[in-house]
Each structure stands twice: as structure tokens, then as C-alpha cells.
């Protein structure tokens, strides 16, 4: 299975129309880092996320912004 397929098949990714939302676990796999690092990026404001209950959710646009630098 190619890396692109792995990204496309992330288990907890939520798609509703054009809305794509990642969990911390999904994003850590996508960025090849740890969930702790993703949470640190959110807390430092490097990635914009929203906490829903006990879980952080990050939309696709916030990920693209982060990757653009």
C-alpha cells in the first residue's frame, strides 16, 4: 500500500462535504511525529485546532497553513 493510500484511509478522518477534520492521532501519522508533538504545536499556536470534549480536532485548512509555514 502506498503512502498516499495510507493518508487517504486514516481511520478517524471525518468527511462531510468539503469538511475534512483530523484527530491528533491522525495528524501525528500524517506528519510522521508523535501525538505529544502535535498537541504541543496546537498549544503553541503553530496549528489551529478546536477541542471538542476531550479530543482535539484540526481541519484540513489548518494543516495546509501549517505545512505552508
C-alpha positions in Angstrom: 0.0 0.0 0.0 1.4 3.4 -0.9 1.8 6.3 1.5 -0.9 8.2 -0.4 -3.4 5.4 0.3 -2.4 5.4 4.0 -3.2 9.1 4.2 -6.5 8.7 2.4 -7.6 5.9 4.6 -6.8 7.4 8.0 -9.3 5.7 10.3 -10.7 8.7 12.3 -10.8 11.2 9.5 -14.2 12.8 9.2 -15.5 13.9 5.8 -18.7 15.9 5.4 -19.0 17.6 2.0 -15.8 19.6 1.8 -15.0 19.5 5.5 -12.1 17.3 6.5 -11.2 17.0 10.1 -8.2 15.2 11.7 -7.7 14.0 15.2 -4.3 14.4 17.0 -3.6 10.7 16.2 -4.4 11.1 12.5 -2.3 14.2 12.2 0.7 12.6 14.0 0.6 9.8 11.4 0.3 12.2 8.6 3.2 14.4 9.8 5.3 11.4 11.0 5.6 12.7 14.5 4.2 11.9 17.9 0.7 12.9 19.3 2.5 14.9 22.0 4.3 17.0 19.4 1.0 17.7 17.6 -0.6 18.8 20.9 2.5 21.0 21.6 2.1 22.6 18.1 -1.6 23.3 18.9 -0.8 24.7 22.3 1.9 26.9 20.8 -0.5 28.2 18.1 1.5 26.6 15.3 -1.5 24.5 14.3 -5.1 25.8 14.8 -7.3 23.2 16.4 -10.5 23.1 18.4 -11.1 21.0 21.5 -14.4 19.1 21.4 -14.9 17.3 24.7 -11.6 15.7 25.5 -10.4 15.5 21.8 -8.6 18.0 19.6 -9.9 18.3 16.1 -7.9 20.0 13.3 -9.4 21.0 10.0 -7.6 20.4 6.7 -7.1 24.1 6.0 -5.2 24.5 9.4 -3.0 21.6 8.3 -2.3 23.2 4.9 -1.5 26.5 6.7 1.0 24.8 9.0 2.7 23.0 6.1 3.0 26.3 4.1 4.9 27.7 7.1 
